[in-house]
């Protein structure tokens, strides 16, 4: 990850996304202290995207529970729609499963997050029912907020297959 920092900063800058060097430096530091896992996708020595995983969430509706949280999934534009985001999520979910049968994430609500919203729902994530959150706090009904990157919805996924407790038998039996 440390060697990828400059590559990510330059690549995101070229496509007009602000991802400062300090962000990746902090992720690397947290990874070395086992506070965060950073998963990087690369193709032919070119970085394509990354996602991070916290062993537990520190904000939001699950902050009092030990549920891992997927944070900051990003795939460079030129590599999108090639399955890289799903592969990154596969790895993050596999790592989360080592800690819990559940995994959480927060997704932005503006249209820039539309592709991510669709992917998460297709992968089995469901809203947790706590409503919208803004800047780490649950919004009260009719509260004012701005539709920016800090307006989020928390989602939860069960990582185990749940067997039905009812068996359906063929009527001919």
LINJODA-V395239 format. One record per run of one state. SS is the DSSP state (2 for helix, 1 for strand, 0 for the rest). FROM is the first residue (numbers start at 1). LEN is the number of residues. Records with the same first field share a line. If there is no record, write none. Layout:
SS = FROM-LEN + FROM-LEN
This chain:
0 = 1-1 + 15-6 + 33-3 + 44-2 + 55-13 + 76-1 + 80-4 + 98-4 + 109-2 + 123-3 + 135-2 + 139-12 + 159-15
2 = 2-13 + 21-12 + 77-3 + 84-14 + 111-12
1 = 36-8 + 46-9 + 68-8 + 102-7 + 126-9 + 137-2 + 151-8
